[in-house]
Amino acid sequence: MRIAVLVPTPPWIVHSGLETVAFESAKNLVKRGHDVDMICLRSGSQSAETRDGVRVLYVGKKFDTKIPAINHLLNSLTHLLTSHRGVGKNYDVLYVHKGIAIPQLMWKIPSVKYSYGEFLHWSPVTLTNTSIDMFDIYTSKKVIACSDFAKNQIENFPGMRGKVEMITPGTYTKIFRPSAKDKKIQKTLGLGEKDKVVIFAGRVTESKGCGDLVDIAGIVNKENKNAKFLFVGSHQKSYLSKLLKKAAALGIQDNLIFTGDVDYYSMPKYYALSHVQVLPSHMEAFGMVNIEAQSCGIPSIAYDVGGVNSSIDDGVTGYLVKMGDKKDFASKINLLLSDEKLRKRMGAAGRRRATKEFDWSIIARKVENVLKEVVGQ
């Protein structure tokens, strides 16, 4: 098949789940023998390039206003209005992560929408993006939802019953796997052999629950003085300053480590240093970092929100905690830090599940089947 994957920006420009899933899906569809282009906005002068067998066509100029929310809105609109320049009539099917309006209306190429549950995040700033997502859902032949929760939400929309498949994001289980500690990184981070490491991976923001996590760290520290909380991800200086001020008030500033952004393929080295992975997000459509950590043999703990229960098998590969219950979240961390047998058992269960259900080769085959079904209609 000739497939066009539509996403406003690639993961080497914007590091987030949407961009990562779009590109990794494209790469693995190429591995399955398909001809795949990805239609994006450009941040420089380059009009096209090839990465891992995927042709990336840059069709419009990416905005950078220094305000992330405004950037997201403007870039989604720009991609919506310019993507037809790269698509034309050249494809059998569109695999849409955001923005199909003009190609769909002009050439009526069949499309499949991958939904991350953007409609779960209503706000004045995201209203335009949510509207684009809803347009994509209703103009596509099929919709792939990233979790059971997202699938159920979409199927409740008028006319959507029977049009939705659930296919989660994936991970590379040959890359994200249990491994020995990288002593150099361990030393650079100032971690000792007796430290118990709790890792958070993702953007360091309030919506990801990082404020809650500092409070949780304060509770954990009362029982585990050598527990270190490793925040791996990009952050704004103003928000980091706020977190550090809170940590100082709790007397745990020395127990928090902020690395800044880390390359996706380097993440297994950070999981190898860790005992427990946490995701206290206030809303998540799935929670990719959970399956990445579990693939590395690390149990997960997260708030039970959105579609997180599709990425954590509660009591088997980790724990789900009621949203906002910081004491229970902390008690689950302390339990795993103190019980090595339980931690290893959950880690092994997570690894088995990742290799059986979440490897990108498995996910790509499922996506391929949906695309073929739509092309054959």
N, C-alpha and C positions, 0 to 999 in steps of 0.2 A: 504493500500500500504506500501511496504518497500521502504523508501525514504532515500537517502544519500544527505545531504546538504554539499556542498563543499565551504569552505572559508579558507584562509590561517591562520587567527588568530581569536579567539573569542573576544567578546567585553570586557571581564574582563581583557584582556591583552592589546588590542588596542582599544581605545575609538574613534570610528568614525562611520559614517552612514552605510558603507558597512557591518561591523561586526555586528552592532546592528540589521539591517534588516535581516541578515542571521539567527541570533539566535532567534529573536522574531518570524520570520516566522516558524522556526523549532518548537518552543514551541507551537504555535497555531495550527500547523498541528498535533502535538501530542494530543492536546485537541479535535481535530476532529476525533480522533481514529486511527491515523496512527502510524506506527513504524518508528521513525526517528533517524538517526545517523548524527552527524556533524563531518566532517573530517577536522582536523586542524593540525597546527604545535604546538609543545610544547615549553614552556620556562623553564620547570623544568624537573624532572625525571618521572613524572606521565605519564602513557601510556593511561589511560582512566578514565573517571568519568561520573557521571550522574548529570545533572542540569535541574530542572523543567521538568523531564520526558524525556529529550533529552540526549542520550548517546553521549559523546564527545570522539572521538578516536584521539589520538595524534600520527601522523605518521612520523614526522620528527622534527628536531631541529630548532627552531627559531633563526635567526641571530639578533644580536644587536651590530651594529658598532658605535652607538651614532650619526650616520648621517641618519636622517629619510628617505630621498629619496633613499639612498643606501639600507637601511633596507627593504624598500617596494619592491624594485627590486629583491633583493636576496631572500626574503621570498616568493615572488610570484613564482620565478623559482623553489625554493626548494619544495614548495607545489605541483607545477605542476609535478615534477619528483618523488614525494613520495606518492601522494594521493592514488595510486593504491594499496598500502599496506593495507589501510583501507577499500577500496571498494570491491575488489575481484569480484565475480559474484553474490553477495548476495542481489542485490536490483532490484526493479521493475523500478525505475526511479532515475536519478540524478537531483538534483535541484542545479544548478551551480551559485555560486556568483563569483567564479574565479577558473580556473584550472582543466579542465577535460581531457586533451589530452590523457594520457596513459589509464585510465579506458575506455574512449570512443573508442579508437582504439583497445584495447585488447579484450573487451567483448561486445562491441556494445550495451551497455545499453542505452536506449533512455534517452535523457536529455532535460531539459528546462533551458535556460540561463536567469538569471536576470541581466539586464544591467543598470548600474548607469550612463551611458554616459561617461565612462572612455576615449573613443575615442575623446572626446571633448577637452582633455588636452594634445595636442601633445607637446613633448619636448624631447631632447636627453635622459634625465633620465627616462622618462616614456615610451619610445618607446617600450621596451620589454613588459611592462605591457599592453600597448595598443595592441600589437601584440597578446598577450594571449587572451585578450578580444575579438578581432576580430576572432580568431580561435574558441573560445567558441560559438560566434554568428553563425558561418557558419557550425559548426558540430552539433548544437542542432536542435531538431525537431521543437521547438517553442522558441521564445524569448519574455520575459516580459520586457517591458521598464518602467522606473520609472516615466515618464512624457510624455505628448503629444509631447513635443519638442524632447525628445530622441526617441520616436516612429517614428516621421517623419524623423529624421536623419537616423535611421536604415533602414526604408522602402525605402530610396533612394539608399541603397547599392544594387548592382546587385543580383537578385534572391531572395530578402527578402520580396517582396510584398506579403501580406497575411500570413506571418509567425509571425507577431508581435502583441502582446496584450499590452495594457497600464494598468498597475496596480501600483498604487502609494505605497510608504511605508505607514505604519500605526502608530497609537498611541493608548495608553490605555486611553480611555476617562473616565474610572472610577477612574484612578489615576491622570491623567492630567485633572483637573477640577477646576472650581473657588473655592477658599477657603479663609479663613481668614489669615491675616498676622501672620507670626511666629515672635513674638516680640523678641525672643532671637536672631534669625538671624539678624533681623532688627538692634538691638543694636550692635551686633558684627560687622556689616558692617558700623556702624556709620551713619545710615540713620535716619533722623528726620521725624516727622509726616507730615510736610509741603513739604518735598522733592518730586519732581516728578521724577520717576525712569524710565530710558530707558535701557532696557536689551539687551545685545548681548550675545548669547549662541553659543559656538563653539570654535574651536582652534583659539587662538589669533595669526593670521598670516597676512601677507600682502595680500595673495590671498583671504582671507576672508573679505578684505576691512577694516581692523582695522585702518590702517593709514588714510584712508578716514574718518572713523568714528570719529577720534580725531579732524580732521578739521571740520566736521559737528557739533561736540559738541561745538567747538569754536563759530560757527555761532548761534547755539541754545542758548548758554549762554548769548548772547547779549540781548535776549528777555526774557529768563527764567533763572534767576540767581540761582534758586533752583533746576534746572534740574541736576540729577546725572546719570552718565553713568556707568552701571554695566556690566563688562566684566566677563562672567562666562565660564571658559575653560582653558585648559592648555596653557602655554606659555613658550618660551625660554627667559632666562634672558637678552640676548643681544637685542632681539627684544623689550622686555618690556622696557628696558632702552631707546631705540630709541623713543618709544611712549611717555614715560614720559618726555623726553627732548622736544619733540614737544609740549606736553601739557603745560609745564612750559613756553615755548615761547609765547603760546597763553593765559597764565594766568588762565588756567582751571585745573591745576594739582589736586586741591582739589575736583573737580567735577567728577573725574574718580576713579573707584573702581575695582580692579582686585582680583578675588577670588581664581584663580587657578582652577584645575579640581574639578568637583562636580559629585557625583554619579548620574546616570541617573534617578533613582527613587526619588531623592531628588529635582530634578529640579522644580516640582510644587510649592515648598516653595519659590523659587526665583521668579517665575512668579507671585506669589501672592503679592509680594512686588512691582511689576512693573506696570507701566501705559501703556507703549508701548514697543513692541519688534521689533528689527531691524536686518536686514541681508544685509549689503552692499557688499556682495561677488562679485568678478569680474567674477565668473562663478559658477553656481550651476546646477546640473542635476535636482534637485527638491527643496530641502530646508526643511528637516524634522522638524527643529526647529520652522518653521512657523506654522505648523499644531499642534505642541505641545503647543505653546503659545496660539493659537486660541482656542484649546480645553480647556485651562484654562481661556478663556474669555478675552484674551489680543489681541488687534489689531496689525497687522504686517505692517512693511514698509521695502521694499527691492528694490535693483536694479533689473530692468526688464531684466534679463539675463537667458540664458539657459531655464530650465524647471520651473523656479520659478513661472511663471503664472499658473502652475497647483496646487500650494500650496496657492496662494493668489488670491482671487476674487477681482480684482481691484475696489476700491470704495465701496465694500461691507464688506469684512473682513479685509481690510487694503488698502495699496497703493503700486503701482509699480512706480518706478522712473527711468528715463533714466539713463543708466550707466554713472557715473562720474558727474552727476548734483548734486553737494553737496548742493547748495543753495536750490534747490527744495526739496531735502531730508530733510534738516533742517526745511524748511517751513511746510512740512507735519508733522514732529515731533511736532513743535510748535502748529500747528492746533489741533492735538489730545490732547496735554497737556493742552491746554486752553479751549477746548470744551468737557466738561464731558459727555454731552448727546450724542454727536457724538461718543465719545470713547466707551461708554457703548453700544450704538447701534451696532457698528462694532464688539465689543467683543461678544455680544450675537449672532450675525450672524455667527461669527467664531465658536462659541461653537455648534450651530445648525449644521453647515456644518460638523464639526469634528465627531459628533455623528452619522450623517447620512451617511458619505462617508469614513471616515478615521479610524474608530475603527478597531483594529487588528482582531476582530472576522469577520468583513466584508471582510477585505483584505485576510485573510486565506481562506475563502470560495472561493474567486475568484481564488486564486493560486491553490487550490485543484482541481477546475474544469479544469484548464489548464493541470495539472499533469495527471489527469484521462484521458483527451483527448489524451495525448501523449502515455500513457500506452495502451490505447485501439486501437491505430493505427496499 
